[in-house]
Amino acid sequence: MTHDLLRDVLGAVGVTLERVEIVALEGGIYFAELVLSNGVHLDSRASDAIALAVRTGSPVLCSAEIVALAGVEIVDVDQQAEVERFRDFLDHVTPEDFLGPPGGGAPAADATADARPASAGHLATRRDVSRRASLKSPSTRHSVATTPQEAQ
């Protein structure tokens, strides 16, 4: 309620909250400044400043130094797992993996046509685009020989 009152007082005197700046971190306590449209900077508790910023739609800024001291990196577990799978793929891929289909033999005639890049002489078709998309798809996995015959 106090934050609503302060918002209303600022509006009544014709001043807006331009932004909140988190300016210091000392002993685990954050310090902030309210930056008003008339150029005045007011010291504030960070919690009050943020509450007022939420009510006025004002941005909350924080210096890089404070973020470096107290910031928490958010780790996307799914993304991290995908990066690990890709690194594993890179550790085990060989140039021969790109020569043709497993078991030898030439690639199918339409497969080489689908793999061509679009150029002035070749207009990309929907089939070309979907084939390229499936080749780039994260769900595409590298096949590994499981028997001695497949390895040859």
N, C-alpha and C positions, 0 to 999 in steps of 0.2 A: 504494500500500500504506500509506503514512503516513496518508493521508486515512481509510482504513478503520480504522486503529488509533485515530485521534482520535475517530471516530464511536463506536467500541466503548468508549473511555475515558469519553466523555460519558455513554453509556448506563450504564456501570458505577457512576458516581457519582450517577446519578439526575438528570442535567441534559440538557435537549434544546436543540438549536439552533433558536431561534425564527425567526431570519431573518439574512440577510447584507445589509449596507448598503454600497454603493459610496459612499464619503464624499468622495473627493478625486481630482483628476487634476492631477499636477504633473510637468512635464517629460516628458509622454508616459507617465507611470507612474500606474496606478490604485492607490488605497489603499482598503482595506475594513475593516469591523468585523464581528466575529461577535457577534450579540446572543443571549445565552443565557437560558434560562427562569428563572434565578435573578436576572436583572437585570444581570449582568456584561456589559460590552462589552470585547471583546478585539481589538486591532489585528491585522491579517492582510494578507498579500499578497492581492490580488484573485483571482489564479488559484487559490490554495489555498482561499480562502473559497468560491469558486464550486464547486470540486471537492467540498468538504465538503457544500455545500448540495445538490448533485446526489445524493450518497449518503444524505442524510437526508430528502430531499423537502422541504427548506425553501425559502421564497421568497427571491429575490435582488432587492433594491430599489436604485434609483439615483435620485439627486436630479435634478430638472428642469434645474438649472444644468449638471450634468455632461453630461446628454443633449444640451443645447443646444450645449455646447462640442465634444463628440466624437461625437454621434449621427450616424448615416447614414440618410438618408431612402431607403426602399425604394420604387422606382417600378415600378408594375405597367404594363408596356408595353401590354398589351391594353386595360386600362382607359383609359390615356392616349390611345390611338388612338380609342377609342369616344367619349371626351369631345371630341376634335378633330372627329370626324364630326358630332357633335351641334352643336358650335359652328358648323360649316360650314352645317349645315341651318338653324340659327337666322339666320345671316347672309343666307340666300337665300330664306327662306320669306316668303310674302305672305298677307294675309287671303283672297285669292281662291283660294288653294290648298285652302281648307277648304270652298268653296261646293258642290262636287259632283264627279261623276266627270269625268275628262279628256274634252274634246270637247263639253262642254255637256250639256244635257238634265237632266231631273230624276233624282234618285237612285232606285234601285229601291225599290218599296214596302216590301219586307221589310228593306232596308238601313236605312231610317229607323227602323223598329220595333226593329231590333237595337241601334241606337245609343241608344235611350232608357235613361235611368238607372232602376234598380229603385226603385219607390216603393210606397206602399200600394195604388195602383191597378194596378200592373204588377209581377208577380212575375218576377224574373230567371230565365231558362231557361238550360240548359246552353249552348244556341246563343248567347244573349246574352253569357254570360261568355267563351266561347271567342272570339267576335268581338272583344270588348273587349281580350282578351289579345293577339290578333293585331295589333290597332291599336297596342298599347303595346310590342310586341316590338321589341327592338333591331335585329332583322334587317329590319324594315320600312323601306323606303327611300322617299324623296321622289322622285316621278317628275318628270322635266324634259322639256319639249318639245324635240324634236330637229329638227323641220321647221317651216317657217313656218305650215303648215296646222294643226299640233298646237298652236301657240302661240295661235291665235285662238279 
